[in-house]
Amino acid sequence: MTLDQKIDDRQKSLDPQDWTALKQLGHRMVDDMLDLLQQIEDGPVWQPMPAAERDFFTTPVPRQPQGEEAAYEDFLEHVLPYRMGNIHPRFWGWVMGNGIPYAMLAEMLASGMNSNLGGGQHAAVYVENQVLDWFKDLLGYPQQASGLLTSGGSMANLVGLTVARNQRAGFDLRAQGLRGSEADLIVYASNQVHSSVHKAVELLGLGRQALREIAVDREYAIDLQALRHAIHEDRAAGRRPLCVVGNAGTTNTGAFDDLQALADLCDQENLWFHVDGAFGGLAALVPEMKPRLRGMERAHSLAFDLHKWVYMPFEVGCVFVRDEEDHRRAFSLTPDYLEHTSRGPASGAAWFSDYGPQLTRGFRALKVWMTLKAYGSQVFAEQIEKNIHQARRLAELVDQEAELERLAPVPLNIVCFRYRPDDWEGETLDELNEELLLRLQESGAALPSYTKINGHYALRVCITNYRTREQDLELLIEKVLELGRELVGEMD
Ligand SMILES: *Cc1c(COP(=O)(O)O)cnc(C)c1O
C-alpha cells in the first residue's frame, strides 16, 4: 500500500464502509428501541445482573473491529436488559424522569449535528436561548435573566452558588481566592436541603461547616425564626452571611420552604437568595400549585431540572441568574483563541462559555425545543398535575390499610410510608422494611427507593413518571402487603 492510499484509507475510516448497511442498522435500532418502549410495562422494572453478565464487561480493549452489527448485538444482549428501570411505569425511586421517545429521536439528531454550544453564530445557540426564554416564561422568572442549560440540578446549583459567592464575598474572589479575606462566608438552608448543595459548598472552598442546616417545621419547611437567629448569631461572631438556599420541593418529602418569606428575609439581610427547584419548581406549571411557589421568581438564582419532571432523557438541567452581569462576571474568561468576532462563526452576542465552567457544550437544548414544539407546554402541566394527584391517591390507599403507616405529609409527588404490623417498632421494624424493599425491587414488580424520616426507615415513592397509572399504585399496595405479611411470618 502506498502512503497516499494509507492516508486516503484513514480519512474514510470512521465513516461507515457501507452507508446503506448502516442506514438499515440505524432503522433497526430505532425500531427495536421504540418497540421496547411501546411494551415497556410487560417486563420487569429492574432485574439483577447475573455474575456471568457482569463478567462480560471485563474483556480487554477490542483492538480488532467486530463490526457495527455485532457491537449492536452485544448491546441488545448484555446492556439493554439490565437497565436502571426508570422508563417503566412502576419506577418511583429517587427522582428520575422517564425520557420521552420523541426526545430520544431529537437527541439522535443533535448528536448527528454535533454542534458545540460553547457559543458562536449558529442555529443551535438560538435554540438554547429560546428554550431558556420559554422556561423563564413558564416559571414566571424575569425575561432579562441570563441562563444556561446544565448537565442537571447539581451543576445548576453549583453555578448559582458560584455567582452568589463571588457577588457577595465583598472582595475580588476570582483574583484572590478565599485567601483574599479573613471573613467566614456562610450559606443557609434547611436540614432537608439536597446533597448537591453540600457538594457545591465544599467545591466552592467554603468548607462543609459553612453550611448552616436550619431546623424544619412539621411540614418539613425551613423554620424562619431559627434561620433569622442563625444569621444574627453569625454576624455577631464576625462571620459573613452570604446566601440562603430555599427549597422548592425537597427530595425527602417534596416540601416547600416559604419562598416569599425567604425572599423578604434576604432583602432585609442583604443576602443572595438561591432556589433549588430541581423538580418542585416545575409545579409552577400547575395552577393549583402556584401559590406554594410564590417568591421563587424573586430568587437571585434558580436551579431546576428538565430530566426529572419535564421527563427529558438525561442529561439536562437549567440555571437562571437574575442579573446577567453578576452571572457573566463569575465565569467570563476569554483568551485570544476564543476572541469573539463581529462577523462569521465566532461572532454572536453572548457565549454560553461565559456563563458556566464548561467550554465545549453539547446540544442538549434540541430535545427540549423539539418536544415542547411537538406536544406543547400544556401537556407537561397536565402530566405533572397527574403525578401530584397520583401521590395523593397513593397516600389515601396507604391511609386505608391498617398495616401501613404514612410517615410524612404529601404536599407534592412523594409518599413516604412503611409496613407496620401491630406493636412492631424500632430497629426490627426498620430491618423488616429494608428487607421488604429489597425483595420488592428484586421481584421487578415496582421500584420505590428509601429514606429516613425522623430516624425511621421509610419506603419512598416519588412519582415523576408520566407512564404511571392508577392500577400501578394499587399493585404496589398489594405487593407491599404481601411481602410484609411474608416477612412477619419469617421474622416472628
Ligand atoms: C435531583 C436533585 C438535585 C440534583 O440534580 P441532578 O440533576 O441529579 O444533578 C438537586 N436538588 C434536588 C431537590 C433534587 O431533587
The ligand as an SDF file (V2000), in Angstrom:
LIG
                    3D

 15 15  0  0  0  0  0  0  0  0999 V2000
  -32.1290   15.6700   41.9440 C   0  0  0  0  0  0  0  0  0  0  0  0
  -31.9740   16.8780   42.7570 C   0  0  0  0  0  0  0  0  0  0  0  0
  -30.8300   17.6730   42.6610 C   0  0  0  0  0  0  0  0  0  0  0  0
  -29.6490   17.2760   41.8120 C   0  0  0  0  0  0  0  0  0  0  0  0
  -29.9830   17.2570   40.4570 O   0  0  0  0  0  0  0  0  0  0  0  0
  -29.2330   16.2820   39.4420 P   0  0  0  0  0  0  0  0  0  0  0  0
  -29.9660   16.5110   38.1840 O   0  0  0  0  0  0  0  0  0  0  0  0
  -29.3960   14.8870   39.9770 O   0  0  0  0  0  0  0  0  0  0  0  0
  -27.8060   16.6890   39.3880 O   0  0  0  0  0  0  0  0  0  0  0  0
  -30.7870   18.8320   43.4070 C   0  0  0  0  0  0  0  0  0  0  0  0
  -31.8030   19.1850   44.2160 N   0  0  0  0  0  0  0  0  0  0  0  0
  -32.9140   18.4270   44.3530 C   0  0  0  0  0  0  0  0  0  0  0  0
  -34.0140   18.8950   45.2460 C   0  0  0  0  0  0  0  0  0  0  0  0
  -33.0370   17.2460   43.6140 C   0  0  0  0  0  0  0  0  0  0  0  0
  -34.1300   16.5020   43.7450 O   0  0  0  0  0  0  0  0  0  0  0  0
  1  2  1  0
  2  3  1  0
  2 14  2  0
  3  4  1  0
  3 10  2  0
  4  5  1  0
  5  6  1  0
  6  7  2  0
  6  8  1  0
  6  9  1  0
 10 11  1  0
 11 12  2  0
 12 13  1  0
 12 14  1  0
 14 15  1  0
M  END
$$$$
